[in-house]
Amino acid sequence: MKAYWIAHVDVTDPDQYCQYTQRAPAAFALYGGRMLARGGRSEALEGGPMRQRNVVIEFDSYEQALACYHSEHYQEAKLHREGVARAEIIIVEGVGP
């Protein structure tokens, strides 16, 4: 069953954050991740506050999504995000086949 990595991010240093965005996609690809949305137009209709960037990545399974997050490849990329962005990341399992 598919799973989705959902991230809401506020960036405080765009130049340094680019170091993260240049590295992280390689980790996603290693685990079969497919970028569905990344930083495009969005609007908060309920709740809040609205984040600067919203990201959705699809994986073939919940286990692959978790393995990607915990992988050495992603954790190395994540080092370049720390201190320059505030991220909320969740992984949610999809419904049905």
N, C-alpha and C positions, 0 to 999 in steps of 0.2 A: 504494500500500500504506500502511495506517495506521501511525502512529508514536505513541509514548507518551513524555511528559515525566514523569519520575519524580523527585520531590524528597523528601529527608529533611532535616528542619530542626529545630534546637534554637533556641529563642527566649530571649534574655536580657532584652529590654525589650518586654513585650507592648503597652504603650501606643504606642510608636514603631512597632512591627511592624504595627499596625493601619493606619498610613499606607501601608505596602506592600500589605496585603491589600485596601485600598480602591481601589488603582490598577491592580494587576496583572491582574485579571479583564478589564478593558477591552482590554488588549493581547492576551490570549488570544482574546477574541472576534473581534478584527480579523483573526486568522489562522485562524479556524475551530476554535479549541480548545474542547473540551467537558470540563468538570470531571467526573471519574469518582469521585474520592475526595479529601477535603481535611480532614485533621485528625481524622477519625473514630477509632473504637476500633480498636486494632491490637495485635499481640503478636509479638515477635521469637521465632521458633522455632529459628533457627540464626544463628550469627554474632553480631554486635552491635557496639557497644552500641545499644540501642533509642533512637530519636529521638523527640522530643516530638510532631512533626507529620510525617505522610507524605501526599504529594500525588501523584495520578495524573491527567494531562490527556491526552486523546486528540486527535490531529490527523489530518487526512485523508492527510497525507504527511510523510515525514521532512524534506523540504525546508521545508514550512510550519512545522514545529516549530522547526527551526533559525532560519528567518527571524524567527519570533516572538521567540526568545531574543535575537537580535542587533538587533532593531528598536529604533528610537529610543523607541517607546512603552514597551517592556518595560524598557529600560535606565534610563529615567527612574524607573519604579516601583522598580526594583532599588536605586536610590540610597537609598531609604527603608528598605531591609532591611539595608544594609551597616552593620556595627558594632553591630547589635541582634539579629542572628541568624546562626547558622552553618548554611549550606545546602550540601548535596551534590545536584547536579542532573545527571541523565543523560537522554539521549534515545535511545530504542531503537526500531528498526523492527519492526513487527508481522510476522506470518507469514500467508501466503495472502492472497487477495482480500478 
